[in-house]
Amino acid sequence: MRQTLQKSLFLPTCKYPKMSEEKAQKGSNYSGSNIQVLEGLEAVRKRPAMYIGDVGVRGLHHLIWEVVDNSIDEALAGYCDTVVVTINPDNSITVDDNGRGIPTDIQPKLKKSALEVVMTVLHAGGKFDKDTYKVSGGLHGVGVSCVNALSTMLKATVHRDGKIFEQEYQRGIPKYDVREVGSTEKRGTTIHFLPDNTIFSVSEYNYETVAARLRELAFLNPKIRLTLKDMRENEENGTHRSDEFYSEGGLREFVEYVDSTREKLIPAPIYIENEKGEIPVQIAMSYNTSFSENLVSYVNNINTHEGGTHVAGFRRALTRTLKGYADRSGLLEKAKVEISGDDFREGLTAVISVKVQEPQFEGQTKTKLGNSEAMGAVDTAVGEMLQTYLEENPREAKQIVNKVILAAQARIAARKAREMVQRKNVLTGTGLPGKLADCASTDPSICELYLVEGDSAGGSAKQGRDRNFQAILPLRGKILNVEKAQEHKIYENEEIKNMITALGVSFGTEDDEKALNMKKLRYHKIIIMTDADVDGSHIRTLILTFFFRYMRELIEQGYVYIALPPLYLLKRGRDERYCWTEDERMALIKEMTKDGKEDSVNIQRYKGLGEMNPDQLWSTTMDPERRSLKKVTIESAAEADHLFSMLMGDEVAPRREFIEKNAKYAKIDI
Ligand code: 0RA
């Protein structure tokens, strides 16, 4: 279990922080210990990214995760069942829980309240040497004192032992000693903090990001009520958004949520649990009739995007157990197919959650579990419990095996189709699509590929571009909806084939025939450029769905962007200005007419890229000096996945609900 230092210091047998004799000696020197504290906080402020990942949106949100994690720890220890997160009007955050409350009694040796120690003393010990740095590098578990160090204001209020205590800090430094301010019947901790805007490059919290994380935490930690309140004024109607996240069934409900827009193959998720082992394992899995796999994994409540040993253990046991069952059932023989590991993944949705004492995180984004012992723990749990499930549920077992056989047949068809894509294009001889206007440079790090909606906009883009490093691939109309199509159909689709060959990627590595091979990726910026209307955004979503399902690494590596063509051209005499939003338009009109003369400004609304001439397209949307691009990121793969399957899938009801719910945020297309 992830254990913050603060907690491990307060083990029941030891009321106060355990310290070596040497440290205790130093601690008895009051000013000496203060200097240590200051040095610790200064280290955090000097290198914030080392502690919280970065100082952008992610880091800003990380502050919330850090505090909420402490409340969740209280809940896991059995002392807390309610957590309320409030985004205040000034973008400060309040996290309120009904846990035990941070201890406040005076620590005789440090001559300080334990509360002050928890809030001001950085994780001691191993955290800062190289090996263990990996563990918390950019992830949770750095402690609430980091949040304190990175906040211009933090106030901790503790309800404990019938009393209310409080202490305030500025950039981590206490404003006064912990003081008692009243009596109470409640228990719990309230942390209110305002992130330091001299440290963070952004200051605005994103409701959806916080909501997605709290939803995830609610599923991962059942029976805890997590509430999110946004006290900032909602621009549209002055109301305040609020959501409550609570799950009784935990991972089972998580799987049902992820799969809520898909057709089920088996009536209820299969649940696998081994809470008693060295590494507690919880897994819920289900099969649906789709072709894609959705596997989300967590270690200590942290999403392991890159998988790792726990996921490997799951796959190994899943394949072995299902294959064994399928072999014995005789169904395989009848179908005359060879099944492979991949065939068990089609239509599979699974959430894996393990708790590891000292997780080793590896990989590009440090979200891949490295601890080898997790593999065996998961393998054993899945092997045993899945076997039992199959024996006890023969009807479901048969449905799963039949699905696996279908997947094997489809895989063979898909392989043939994939091989066809990889064949050299006979007409151009280069292997590149005929419609691609390639750039001169062959250095991927500077090359850009514009995926442009329609041949006419494609034409303007070809004329307007800088052909040294910008390539243009026009896409004809709507591309295939990969969410609904079988895999081999995807590789047979002309537009998709063109994208794959233009990008230079291929499929198949030594151990996975479907894996994306990016070694020959020809562009490090792939820019989706569609019209600023409903059709344009639909096409953009279709392209993104394709990338998300088949080339997710492109998004994860930060290679995918969205071009932002302007919405308006304002003209007054020789003064011509572009603008991208309604607000900008209003402001510009005001500015352009401030001389008070009568002639009211000419406004041109761009509906399509084709309405711009090549020069305009270059100067507004393609010129690196002047354009703005939006980078596509995957914040929460599970959330994105849910959204994609809902927006692109078969079921109409959830899509309508989503559109109705979000309609007020969408601008009306004139
Ligand atoms: C140190 C020790 C204990 C609890 C906490 C810290 C604690 C921290 C936070 C941060 C937000 N909410 C929190 N709730 C608790 C253990 C307390 C005990 O042993 O009584």
Residues whose N, C-alpha, C, O or C-beta is under 5 A from the ligand:
A	BS01	0RA	Q6 K7 F10 V67 N70 S71 E74 G99 R100 G101 I102 P103 T189
